[in-house]
Amino acid sequence: MQDGTELRFEVVGLVEDDEGHAYAVCYNDKADEFVVTDQVGDLLDDEELAQEILDDFFVLAEESGPPEEQA
């Protein structure tokens, strides 16, 4: 972080685009923050691409989650 604070993130998902590029979706519980890294672990500079990957990740996570219980 800019103030020198370090945050540890856990990889919670892997996403691959149509061109075969792999990205890791990482989450920090304390900060309640997601980040996206490339295949070698560098943070993505392209915020629009990172948001697109996060959106895809959330859709995939929702689709693969347990079915909602019926009332």
Residue pairs with C-beta under 8 A, 6 or more apart in sequence:
1 7
7 28
7 30
7 31
7 33
8 28
9 26
9 27
9 28
9 35
10 26
10 27
10 28
10 29
11 24
11 25
11 26
12 25
12 26
12 27
12 34
13 24
13 25
13 57
13 60
13 61
14 22
14 23
14 24
14 25
15 22
15 23
15 24
15 25
15 53
15 56
15 57
15 60
16 22
16 23
17 23
17 53
21 38
21 39
22 38
22 39
23 36
23 37
23 38
23 39
23 44
23 53
24 36
24 37
24 39
24 41
25 34
25 35
25 36
25 53
25 54
25 57
26 34
26 35
26 36
26 37
27 33
27 34
28 35
34 54
35 43
35 50
36 43
36 44
36 49
36 50
36 53
36 54
37 43
37 44
38 44
44 50
44 53
